[in-house]
Amino acid sequence: MADSSPAQGQSQDKGSMASCSPAQDQCSMADSSPAQGQSPSSAKSEVMVYCKLCLIEHPKASTSTLHTCNCVFCTMCLKQYVQLAIREGGGGPVTCPDMACQRTGVLLNSEIACFASADQVELYQRLKFERGVQLDPSRVWCPVLECQAVCSVGPSSEGQPTSVPCPACHATFCSACRGPWQDGHACPEHQPMRSSSLTSQSRRRSCSDSDLPIKQCPICGVYIERNQGCAQMLCKSCKHTFCWYCLQNLDGDIFLRHYDKGPCRNKLGHSRASVMWNRTQVVGILVGVSVIVLVTSPLLLLASPCILCCVWKPCRGSKKRRKKKDLPQL
């Protein structure tokens, strides 16, 4: 009887391990059960990990590590973040939630499947496919409402529309205006839809028109809509900052001096007083940090002997006590 009980326990453990789903095996979640032979006291003294999302320390067993950047967060925060990124991201890559991540890690499909439900994963895959078709100049959607198939755009001369045959409904339409293609076809004037076969230079020129409510990010090409507000735009997909009117890079322009001269002068969307107040705050922060560094550095130099003495005294006292213990007792 004593020999059969461990075998039964081992068979139960193997059965429970075999019942785990493959998605859970791919997750980087730490094992919450204590290891075999681990005492309860060691389980209580478990390592705590600080989560940068909820700003709370959690046991290592309830945290997850991302594969691409090795950033660690609590599992509950990652689940909420992934679900929100699927709903608001529009099919873009789900990046690491840490804005200061050095590797700018991107979550794998297996990690997204761990932190989201099956319906949300299906929604993400569909949005990702639609985004890929939208950004690919060689593929377009069929304009027939009953079809909506993906069609391939053939090569054509620069800026000239071409006929696109649909493999599903066998309709032929124009690559620029999406209208029915006929011999001698000419696109109507003031067509809101652009040709998908335009070069990057012509696309940048067309997107620089200030009257267009929808433009593409100059880095990743994601479509961005601006209804009102500031002209300093931040792309949610690639985190690139640019001007809405001329698409110029504004990543290093912390004082927004781009709107002081040139064609975008006074087009920021804020009053002059608010711009000056923003610059004053930035300058105040930089000056404050510099003053703190200048004030504390001499004090640290003056206090360094006292700190060394305070550290050295306990060491000397412990050495004297050891010498007294080592002396032979008479």
KAKA-V287491 format. One record per run of one state. SS is the DSSP state (a for helix, b for strand, c for the rest). FROM is the first residue (numbers start at 1). LEN is the number of residues. If there is no record, write none. Layout:
BEGIN
ss;from;len
SS;FROM;LEN
SS;FROM;LEN
END
This chain:
BEGIN
ss;from;len
c;1;1
a;2;17
c;19;3
a;22;5
c;27;2
b;29;1
c;30;10
a;40;5
c;45;3
b;48;3
c;51;6
b;57;3
a;60;3
b;63;3
c;66;6
b;72;3
a;75;15
c;90;5
b;95;1
c;96;10
b;106;1
c;107;2
a;109;7
c;116;2
a;118;18
c;136;3
b;139;3
c;142;8
b;150;3
c;153;10
b;163;3
c;166;6
b;172;3
c;175;5
b;180;1
c;181;19
a;200;8
c;208;6
b;214;3
c;217;6
b;223;3
c;226;6
b;232;3
c;235;6
b;241;3
c;244;5
b;249;1
c;250;7
a;257;4
c;261;11
a;272;55
c;327;4
END
